[in-house]
């Protein structure tokens, strides 16, 4: 799992039919220690109704497909939670 910030929405009028009904977001993975970015933004399917500006929990790979309840759905990232608070204890 990764923490990311929602930075935009994605609309695609033509897409694989298995993506129909899925909201797509553009998310920026974050370094949780200081909220800095450490990689390029990614497209993620949204299962929970996250909005732009929110911090979210993102899963990748087979976990992303499992989250949408269909291992045949062509997703590599899925938003599965909205972060309310974060505490790092070192």
Phi and psi restraints in degrees (range 20) as a CNS / XPLOR table:
assign (resid 1 and name C) (resid 2 and name N)
       (resid 2 and name CA) (resid 2 and name C) 1.0 -133.6 20.0 2
assign (resid 2 and name N) (resid 2 and name CA)
       (resid 2 and name C) (resid 3 and name N) 1.0 157.2 20.0 2
assign (resid 2 and name C) (resid 3 and name N)
       (resid 3 and name CA) (resid 3 and name C) 1.0 -102.4 20.0 2
assign (resid 3 and name N) (resid 3 and name CA)
       (resid 3 and name C) (resid 4 and name N) 1.0 136.8 20.0 2
assign (resid 3 and name C) (resid 4 and name N)
       (resid 4 and name CA) (resid 4 and name C) 1.0 -144.5 20.0 2
assign (resid 4 and name N) (resid 4 and name CA)
       (resid 4 and name C) (resid 5 and name N) 1.0 165.8 20.0 2
assign (resid 4 and name C) (resid 5 and name N)
       (resid 5 and name CA) (resid 5 and name C) 1.0 -113.9 20.0 2
assign (resid 5 and name N) (resid 5 and name CA)
       (resid 5 and name C) (resid 6 and name N) 1.0 133.7 20.0 2
assign (resid 5 and name C) (resid 6 and name N)
       (resid 6 and name CA) (resid 6 and name C) 1.0 -74.0 20.0 2
assign (resid 6 and name N) (resid 6 and name CA)
       (resid 6 and name C) (resid 7 and name N) 1.0 121.6 20.0 2
assign (resid 6 and name C) (resid 7 and name N)
       (resid 7 and name CA) (resid 7 and name C) 1.0 -115.1 20.0 2
assign (resid 7 and name N) (resid 7 and name CA)
       (resid 7 and name C) (resid 8 and name N) 1.0 -2.4 20.0 2
assign (resid 7 and name C) (resid 8 and name N)
       (resid 8 and name CA) (resid 8 and name C) 1.0 177.5 20.0 2
assign (resid 8 and name N) (resid 8 and name CA)
       (resid 8 and name C) (resid 9 and name N) 1.0 174.1 20.0 2
assign (resid 8 and name C) (resid 9 and name N)
       (resid 9 and name CA) (resid 9 and name C) 1.0 -110.7 20.0 2
assign (resid 9 and name N) (resid 9 and name CA)
       (resid 9 and name C) (resid 10 and name N) 1.0 154.4 20.0 2
assign (resid 9 and name C) (resid 10 and name N)
       (resid 10 and name CA) (resid 10 and name C) 1.0 -121.9 20.0 2
assign (resid 10 and name N) (resid 10 and name CA)
       (resid 10 and name C) (resid 11 and name N) 1.0 129.5 20.0 2
assign (resid 10 and name C) (resid 11 and name N)
       (resid 11 and name CA) (resid 11 and name C) 1.0 -117.7 20.0 2
assign (resid 11 and name N) (resid 11 and name CA)
       (resid 11 and name C) (resid 12 and name N) 1.0 134.4 20.0 2
assign (resid 11 and name C) (resid 12 and name N)
       (resid 12 and name CA) (resid 12 and name C) 1.0 -136.0 20.0 2
assign (resid 12 and name N) (resid 12 and name CA)
       (resid 12 and name C) (resid 13 and name N) 1.0 112.9 20.0 2
assign (resid 12 and name C) (resid 13 and name N)
       (resid 13 and name CA) (resid 13 and name C) 1.0 -75.8 20.0 2
assign (resid 13 and name N) (resid 13 and name CA)
       (resid 13 and name C) (resid 14 and name N) 1.0 -27.9 20.0 2
assign (resid 13 and name C) (resid 14 and name N)
       (resid 14 and name CA) (resid 14 and name C) 1.0 -117.7 20.0 2
assign (resid 14 and name N) (resid 14 and name CA)
       (resid 14 and name C) (resid 15 and name N) 1.0 119.8 20.0 2
assign (resid 14 and name C) (resid 15 and name N)
       (resid 15 and name CA) (resid 15 and name C) 1.0 -156.7 20.0 2
assign (resid 15 and name N) (resid 15 and name CA)
       (resid 15 and name C) (resid 16 and name N) 1.0 167.4 20.0 2
assign (resid 15 and name C) (resid 16 and name N)
       (resid 16 and name CA) (resid 16 and name C) 1.0 -55.2 20.0 2
assign (resid 16 and name N) (resid 16 and name CA)
       (resid 16 and name C) (resid 17 and name N) 1.0 135.0 20.0 2
assign (resid 16 and name C) (resid 17 and name N)
       (resid 17 and name CA) (resid 17 and name C) 1.0 -60.3 20.0 2
assign (resid 17 and name N) (resid 17 and name CA)
       (resid 17 and name C) (resid 18 and name N) 1.0 -23.8 20.0 2
assign (resid 17 and name C) (resid 18 and name N)
       (resid 18 and name CA) (resid 18 and name C) 1.0 -72.7 20.0 2
assign (resid 18 and name N) (resid 18 and name CA)
       (resid 18 and name C) (resid 19 and name N) 1.0 -10.6 20.0 2
assign (resid 18 and name C) (resid 19 and name N)
       (resid 19 and name CA) (resid 19 and name C) 1.0 -92.0 20.0 2
assign (resid 19 and name N) (resid 19 and name CA)
       (resid 19 and name C) (resid 20 and name N) 1.0 -5.9 20.0 2
assign (resid 19 and name C) (resid 20 and name N)
       (resid 20 and name CA) (resid 20 and name C) 1.0 -58.8 20.0 2
assign (resid 20 and name N) (resid 20 and name CA)
       (resid 20 and name C) (resid 21 and name N) 1.0 134.1 20.0 2
assign (resid 20 and name C) (resid 21 and name N)
       (resid 21 and name CA) (resid 21 and name C) 1.0 88.6 20.0 2
assign (resid 21 and name N) (resid 21 and name CA)
       (resid 21 and name C) (resid 22 and name N) 1.0 -8.6 20.0 2
assign (resid 21 and name C) (resid 22 and name N)
       (resid 22 and name CA) (resid 22 and name C) 1.0 -95.0 20.0 2
assign (resid 22 and name N) (resid 22 and name CA)
       (resid 22 and name C) (resid 23 and name N) 1.0 130.2 20.0 2
assign (resid 22 and name C) (resid 23 and name N)
       (resid 23 and name CA) (resid 23 and name C) 1.0 -79.9 20.0 2
assign (resid 23 and name N) (resid 23 and name CA)
       (resid 23 and name C) (resid 24 and name N) 1.0 136.2 20.0 2
assign (resid 23 and name C) (resid 24 and name N)
       (resid 24 and name CA) (resid 24 and name C) 1.0 -113.0 20.0 2
assign (resid 24 and name N) (resid 24 and name CA)
       (resid 24 and name C) (resid 25 and name N) 1.0 134.0 20.0 2
assign (resid 24 and name C) (resid 25 and name N)
       (resid 25 and name CA) (resid 25 and name C) 1.0 -121.3 20.0 2
assign (resid 25 and name N) (resid 25 and name CA)
       (resid 25 and name C) (resid 26 and name N) 1.0 153.6 20.0 2
assign (resid 25 and name C) (resid 26 and name N)
       (resid 26 and name CA) (resid 26 and name C) 1.0 -100.3 20.0 2
assign (resid 26 and name N) (resid 26 and name CA)
       (resid 26 and name C) (resid 27 and name N) 1.0 119.9 20.0 2
assign (resid 26 and name C) (resid 27 and name N)
       (resid 27 and name CA) (resid 27 and name C) 1.0 -122.1 20.0 2
assign (resid 27 and name N) (resid 27 and name CA)
       (resid 27 and name C) (resid 28 and name N) 1.0 144.7 20.0 2
assign (resid 27 and name C) (resid 28 and name N)
       (resid 28 and name CA) (resid 28 and name C) 1.0 -108.5 20.0 2
assign (resid 28 and name N) (resid 28 and name CA)
       (resid 28 and name C) (resid 29 and name N) 1.0 110.9 20.0 2
assign (resid 28 and name C) (resid 29 and name N)
       (resid 29 and name CA) (resid 29 and name C) 1.0 -58.0 20.0 2
assign (resid 29 and name N) (resid 29 and name CA)
       (resid 29 and name C) (resid 30 and name N) 1.0 142.5 20.0 2
assign (resid 29 and name C) (resid 30 and name N)
       (resid 30 and name CA) (resid 30 and name C) 1.0 -120.2 20.0 2
assign (resid 30 and name N) (resid 30 and name CA)
       (resid 30 and name C) (resid 31 and name N) 1.0 151.5 20.0 2
assign (resid 30 and name C) (resid 31 and name N)
       (resid 31 and name CA) (resid 31 and name C) 1.0 -84.8 20.0 2
assign (resid 31 and name N) (resid 31 and name CA)
       (resid 31 and name C) (resid 32 and name N) 1.0 116.5 20.0 2
assign (resid 31 and name C) (resid 32 and name N)
       (resid 32 and name CA) (resid 32 and name C) 1.0 -67.4 20.0 2
assign (resid 32 and name N) (resid 32 and name CA)
       (resid 32 and name C) (resid 33 and name N) 1.0 -17.3 20.0 2
assign (resid 32 and name C) (resid 33 and name N)
       (resid 33 and name CA) (resid 33 and name C) 1.0 -70.9 20.0 2
assign (resid 33 and name N) (resid 33 and name CA)
       (resid 33 and name C) (resid 34 and name N) 1.0 -34.3 20.0 2
assign (resid 33 and name C) (resid 34 and name N)
       (resid 34 and name CA) (resid 34 and name C) 1.0 -143.0 20.0 2
assign (resid 34 and name N) (resid 34 and name CA)
       (resid 34 and name C) (resid 35 and name N) 1.0 11.6 20.0 2
assign (resid 34 and name C) (resid 35 and name N)
       (resid 35 and name CA) (resid 35 and name C) 1.0 62.6 20.0 2
assign (resid 35 and name N) (resid 35 and name CA)
       (resid 35 and name C) (resid 36 and name N) 1.0 17.0 20.0 2
assign (resid 35 and name C) (resid 36 and name N)
       (resid 36 and name CA) (resid 36 and name C) 1.0 -78.3 20.0 2
assign (resid 36 and name N) (resid 36 and name CA)
       (resid 36 and name C) (resid 37 and name N) 1.0 158.7 20.0 2
assign (resid 36 and name C) (resid 37 and name N)
       (resid 37 and name CA) (resid 37 and name C) 1.0 -89.2 20.0 2
assign (resid 37 and name N) (resid 37 and name CA)
       (resid 37 and name C) (resid 38 and name N) 1.0 147.1 20.0 2
assign (resid 37 and name C) (resid 38 and name N)
       (resid 38 and name CA) (resid 38 and name C) 1.0 -134.4 20.0 2
assign (resid 38 and name N) (resid 38 and name CA)
       (resid 38 and name C) (resid 39 and name N) 1.0 5.6 20.0 2
assign (resid 38 and name C) (resid 39 and name N)
       (resid 39 and name CA) (resid 39 and name C) 1.0 -160.7 20.0 2
assign (resid 39 and name N) (resid 39 and name CA)
       (resid 39 and name C) (resid 40 and name N) 1.0 174.8 20.0 2
assign (resid 39 and name C) (resid 40 and name N)
       (resid 40 and name CA) (resid 40 and name C) 1.0 -70.4 20.0 2
assign (resid 40 and name N) (resid 40 and name CA)
       (resid 40 and name C) (resid 41 and name N) 1.0 152.9 20.0 2
assign (resid 40 and name C) (resid 41 and name N)
       (resid 41 and name CA) (resid 41 and name C) 1.0 -61.4 20.0 2
assign (resid 41 and name N) (resid 41 and name CA)
       (resid 41 and name C) (resid 42 and name N) 1.0 154.6 20.0 2
assign (resid 41 and name C) (resid 42 and name N)
       (resid 42 and name CA) (resid 42 and name C) 1.0 -131.0 20.0 2
assign (resid 42 and name N) (resid 42 and name CA)
       (resid 42 and name C) (resid 43 and name N) 1.0 159.4 20.0 2
assign (resid 42 and name C) (resid 43 and name N)
       (resid 43 and name CA) (resid 43 and name C) 1.0 -92.2 20.0 2
assign (resid 43 and name N) (resid 43 and name CA)
       (resid 43 and name C) (resid 44 and name N) 1.0 133.3 20.0 2
assign (resid 43 and name C) (resid 44 and name N)
       (resid 44 and name CA) (resid 44 and name C) 1.0 -134.5 20.0 2
assign (resid 44 and name N) (resid 44 and name CA)
       (resid 44 and name C) (resid 45 and name N) 1.0 140.9 20.0 2
assign (resid 44 and name C) (resid 45 and name N)
       (resid 45 and name CA) (resid 45 and name C) 1.0 -71.6 20.0 2
assign (resid 45 and name N) (resid 45 and name CA)
       (resid 45 and name C) (resid 46 and name N) 1.0 142.0 20.0 2
assign (resid 45 and name C) (resid 46 and name N)
       (resid 46 and name CA) (resid 46 and name C) 1.0 -112.3 20.0 2
assign (resid 46 and name N) (resid 46 and name CA)
       (resid 46 and name C) (resid 47 and name N) 1.0 118.8 20.0 2
assign (resid 46 and name C) (resid 47 and name N)
       (resid 47 and name CA) (resid 47 and name C) 1.0 -100.4 20.0 2
assign (resid 47 and name N) (resid 47 and name CA)
       (resid 47 and name C) (resid 48 and name N) 1.0 -8.8 20.0 2
assign (resid 47 and name C) (resid 48 and name N)
       (resid 48 and name CA) (resid 48 and name C) 1.0 -122.3 20.0 2
assign (resid 48 and name N) (resid 48 and name CA)
       (resid 48 and name C) (resid 49 and name N) 1.0 -1.2 20.0 2
assign (resid 48 and name C) (resid 49 and name N)
       (resid 49 and name CA) (resid 49 and name C) 1.0 82.3 20.0 2
assign (resid 49 and name N) (resid 49 and name CA)
       (resid 49 and name C) (resid 50 and name N) 1.0 36.9 20.0 2
assign (resid 49 and name C) (resid 50 and name N)
       (resid 50 and name CA) (resid 50 and name C) 1.0 -70.2 20.0 2
assign (resid 50 and name N) (resid 50 and name CA)
       (resid 50 and name C) (resid 51 and name N) 1.0 155.1 20.0 2
assign (resid 50 and name C) (resid 51 and name N)
       (resid 51 and name CA) (resid 51 and name C) 1.0 -123.0 20.0 2
assign (resid 51 and name N) (resid 51 and name CA)
       (resid 51 and name C) (resid 52 and name N) 1.0 167.3 20.0 2
assign (resid 51 and name C) (resid 52 and name N)
       (resid 52 and name CA) (resid 52 and name C) 1.0 -58.2 20.0 2
assign (resid 52 and name N) (resid 52 and name CA)
       (resid 52 and name C) (resid 53 and name N) 1.0 134.1 20.0 2
assign (resid 52 and name C) (resid 53 and name N)
       (resid 53 and name CA) (resid 53 and name C) 1.0 96.4 20.0 2
assign (resid 53 and name N) (resid 53 and name CA)
       (resid 53 and name C) (resid 54 and name N) 1.0 -14.2 20.0 2
assign (resid 53 and name C) (resid 54 and name N)
       (resid 54 and name CA) (resid 54 and name C) 1.0 -84.3 20.0 2
assign (resid 54 and name N) (resid 54 and name CA)
       (resid 54 and name C) (resid 55 and name N) 1.0 147.4 20.0 2
assign (resid 54 and name C) (resid 55 and name N)
       (resid 55 and name CA) (resid 55 and name C) 1.0 -85.2 20.0 2
assign (resid 55 and name N) (resid 55 and name CA)
       (resid 55 and name C) (resid 56 and name N) 1.0 136.6 20.0 2
assign (resid 55 and name C) (resid 56 and name N)
       (resid 56 and name CA) (resid 56 and name C) 1.0 -134.1 20.0 2
assign (resid 56 and name N) (resid 56 and name CA)
       (resid 56 and name C) (resid 57 and name N) 1.0 164.1 20.0 2
assign (resid 56 and name C) (resid 57 and name N)
       (resid 57 and name CA) (resid 57 and name C) 1.0 -101.8 20.0 2
assign (resid 57 and name N) (resid 57 and name CA)
       (resid 57 and name C) (resid 58 and name N) 1.0 128.9 20.0 2
assign (resid 57 and name C) (resid 58 and name N)
       (resid 58 and name CA) (resid 58 and name C) 1.0 -121.8 20.0 2
assign (resid 58 and name N) (resid 58 and name CA)
       (resid 58 and name C) (resid 59 and name N) 1.0 135.5 20.0 2
assign (resid 58 and name C) (resid 59 and name N)
       (resid 59 and name CA) (resid 59 and name C) 1.0 -111.2 20.0 2
assign (resid 59 and name N) (resid 59 and name CA)
       (resid 59 and name C) (resid 60 and name N) 1.0 153.4 20.0 2
assign (resid 59 and name C) (resid 60 and name N)
       (resid 60 and name CA) (resid 60 and name C) 1.0 -122.7 20.0 2
assign (resid 60 and name N) (resid 60 and name CA)
       (resid 60 and name C) (resid 61 and name N) 1.0 166.9 20.0 2
assign (resid 60 and name C) (resid 61 and name N)
       (resid 61 and name CA) (resid 61 and name C) 1.0 64.0 20.0 2
assign (resid 61 and name N) (resid 61 and name CA)
       (resid 61 and name C) (resid 62 and name N) 1.0 -138.0 20.0 2
assign (resid 61 and name C) (resid 62 and name N)
       (resid 62 and name CA) (resid 62 and name C) 1.0 -63.9 20.0 2
assign (resid 62 and name N) (resid 62 and name CA)
       (resid 62 and name C) (resid 63 and name N) 1.0 -28.4 20.0 2
assign (resid 62 and name C) (resid 63 and name N)
       (resid 63 and name CA) (resid 63 and name C) 1.0 -65.0 20.0 2
assign (resid 63 and name N) (resid 63 and name CA)
       (resid 63 and name C) (resid 64 and name N) 1.0 -35.2 20.0 2
assign (resid 63 and name C) (resid 64 and name N)
       (resid 64 and name CA) (resid 64 and name C) 1.0 -66.8 20.0 2
assign (resid 64 and name N) (resid 64 and name CA)
       (resid 64 and name C) (resid 65 and name N) 1.0 -42.2 20.0 2
assign (resid 64 and name C) (resid 65 and name N)
       (resid 65 and name CA) (resid 65 and name C) 1.0 -69.2 20.0 2
assign (resid 65 and name N) (resid 65 and name CA)
       (resid 65 and name C) (resid 66 and name N) 1.0 -38.5 20.0 2
assign (resid 65 and name C) (resid 66 and name N)
       (resid 66 and name CA) (resid 66 and name C) 1.0 -63.4 20.0 2
assign (resid 66 and name N) (resid 66 and name CA)
       (resid 66 and name C) (resid 67 and name N) 1.0 -36.7 20.0 2
assign (resid 66 and name C) (resid 67 and name N)
       (resid 67 and name CA) (resid 67 and name C) 1.0 -63.8 20.0 2
assign (resid 67 and name N) (resid 67 and name CA)
       (resid 67 and name C) (resid 68 and name N) 1.0 -31.2 20.0 2
assign (resid 67 and name C) (resid 68 and name N)
       (resid 68 and name CA) (resid 68 and name C) 1.0 -88.4 20.0 2
assign (resid 68 and name N) (resid 68 and name CA)
       (resid 68 and name C) (resid 69 and name N) 1.0 7.0 20.0 2
assign (resid 68 and name C) (resid 69 and name N)
       (resid 69 and name CA) (resid 69 and name C) 1.0 63.4 20.0 2
assign (resid 69 and name N) (resid 69 and name CA)
       (resid 69 and name C) (resid 70 and name N) 1.0 28.0 20.0 2
assign (resid 69 and name C) (resid 70 and name N)
       (resid 70 and name CA) (resid 70 and name C) 1.0 -156.6 20.0 2
assign (resid 70 and name N) (resid 70 and name CA)
       (resid 70 and name C) (resid 71 and name N) 1.0 106.5 20.0 2
assign (resid 70 and name C) (resid 71 and name N)
       (resid 71 and name CA) (resid 71 and name C) 1.0 -66.7 20.0 2
assign (resid 71 and name N) (resid 71 and name CA)
       (resid 71 and name C) (resid 72 and name N) 1.0 -9.5 20.0 2
assign (resid 71 and name C) (resid 72 and name N)
       (resid 72 and name CA) (resid 72 and name C) 1.0 -93.0 20.0 2
assign (resid 72 and name N) (resid 72 and name CA)
       (resid 72 and name C) (resid 73 and name N) 1.0 -4.6 20.0 2
assign (resid 72 and name C) (resid 73 and name N)
       (resid 73 and name CA) (resid 73 and name C) 1.0 -74.1 20.0 2
assign (resid 73 and name N) (resid 73 and name CA)
       (resid 73 and name C) (resid 74 and name N) 1.0 129.7 20.0 2
assign (resid 73 and name C) (resid 74 and name N)
       (resid 74 and name CA) (resid 74 and name C) 1.0 -81.4 20.0 2
assign (resid 74 and name N) (resid 74 and name CA)
       (resid 74 and name C) (resid 75 and name N) 1.0 67.4 20.0 2
assign (resid 74 and name C) (resid 75 and name N)
       (resid 75 and name CA) (resid 75 and name C) 1.0 -120.5 20.0 2
assign (resid 75 and name N) (resid 75 and name CA)
       (resid 75 and name C) (resid 76 and name N) 1.0 147.1 20.0 2
assign (resid 75 and name C) (resid 76 and name N)
       (resid 76 and name CA) (resid 76 and name C) 1.0 -116.3 20.0 2
assign (resid 76 and name N) (resid 76 and name CA)
       (resid 76 and name C) (resid 77 and name N) 1.0 -8.4 20.0 2
assign (resid 76 and name C) (resid 77 and name N)
       (resid 77 and name CA) (resid 77 and name C) 1.0 -148.1 20.0 2
assign (resid 77 and name N) (resid 77 and name CA)
       (resid 77 and name C) (resid 78 and name N) 1.0 138.0 20.0 2
assign (resid 77 and name C) (resid 78 and name N)
       (resid 78 and name CA) (resid 78 and name C) 1.0 -138.2 20.0 2
assign (resid 78 and name N) (resid 78 and name CA)
       (resid 78 and name C) (resid 79 and name N) 1.0 133.9 20.0 2
assign (resid 78 and name C) (resid 79 and name N)
       (resid 79 and name CA) (resid 79 and name C) 1.0 -80.3 20.0 2
assign (resid 79 and name N) (resid 79 and name CA)
       (resid 79 and name C) (resid 80 and name N) 1.0 123.3 20.0 2
assign (resid 79 and name C) (resid 80 and name N)
       (resid 80 and name CA) (resid 80 and name C) 1.0 -120.0 20.0 2
assign (resid 80 and name N) (resid 80 and name CA)
       (resid 80 and name C) (resid 81 and name N) 1.0 -2.3 20.0 2
assign (resid 80 and name C) (resid 81 and name N)
       (resid 81 and name CA) (resid 81 and name C) 1.0 -165.2 20.0 2
assign (resid 81 and name N) (resid 81 and name CA)
       (resid 81 and name C) (resid 82 and name N) 1.0 155.0 20.0 2
assign (resid 81 and name C) (resid 82 and name N)
       (resid 82 and name CA) (resid 82 and name C) 1.0 -107.8 20.0 2
assign (resid 82 and name N) (resid 82 and name CA)
       (resid 82 and name C) (resid 83 and name N) 1.0 129.3 20.0 2
assign (resid 82 and name C) (resid 83 and name N)
       (resid 83 and name CA) (resid 83 and name C) 1.0 -80.2 20.0 2
assign (resid 83 and name N) (resid 83 and name CA)
       (resid 83 and name C) (resid 84 and name N) 1.0 121.1 20.0 2
assign (resid 83 and name C) (resid 84 and name N)
       (resid 84 and name CA) (resid 84 and name C) 1.0 -86.0 20.0 2
assign (resid 84 and name N) (resid 84 and name CA)
       (resid 84 and name C) (resid 85 and name N) 1.0 -41.3 20.0 2
assign (resid 84 and name C) (resid 85 and name N)
       (resid 85 and name CA) (resid 85 and name C) 1.0 -156.5 20.0 2
assign (resid 85 and name N) (resid 85 and name CA)
       (resid 85 and name C) (resid 86 and name N) 1.0 159.2 20.0 2
assign (resid 85 and name C) (resid 86 and name N)
       (resid 86 and name CA) (resid 86 and name C) 1.0 -143.3 20.0 2
assign (resid 86 and name N) (resid 86 and name CA)
       (resid 86 and name C) (resid 87 and name N) 1.0 129.2 20.0 2
assign (resid 86 and name C) (resid 87 and name N)
       (resid 87 and name CA) (resid 87 and name C) 1.0 -130.0 20.0 2
assign (resid 87 and name N) (resid 87 and name CA)
       (resid 87 and name C) (resid 88 and name N) 1.0 126.2 20.0 2
assign (resid 87 and name C) (resid 88 and name N)
       (resid 88 and name CA) (resid 88 and name C) 1.0 -109.2 20.0 2
assign (resid 88 and name N) (resid 88 and name CA)
       (resid 88 and name C) (resid 89 and name N) 1.0 126.4 20.0 2
assign (resid 88 and name C) (resid 89 and name N)
       (resid 89 and name CA) (resid 89 and name C) 1.0 -112.3 20.0 2
assign (resid 89 and name N) (resid 89 and name CA)
       (resid 89 and name C) (resid 90 and name N) 1.0 116.2 20.0 2
